[in-house]
Amino acid sequence: MKERYEYINGKTAKFWIPWVHKNKLIVQHGRKYTEGRMIFKKFSSHDEAVRERSKLILKIIEKIHRKGFVIVLRSDCPKLKKEVL
């Protein structure tokens, strides 16, 4: 499942899309309205990659929740669903 996390505050708008493919954690991130860049990290198992993804999501939310607000866009739905945390 891919989820898009966005941080929006004034003129600053950034995004993160972390997902797992097999035993790899892939994170696409950057400024909104750009492609951003991708980071790949390989783990010994799929479960380990999923745990790291969960940790990363918590870090993203904790870090940017203090500064502004987070929008989560779930791309596993036919229509994008917005949730404000």
Secondary structure, 3 states (H helix, E strand, C coil): CCEEEEEEECCEEEEEEEEEECCEEEEEEEECCCCCEEEEEECCCHHHHHHHHHHHHHHHHHHHHCCCEEEEEECCCCCCEEEEC
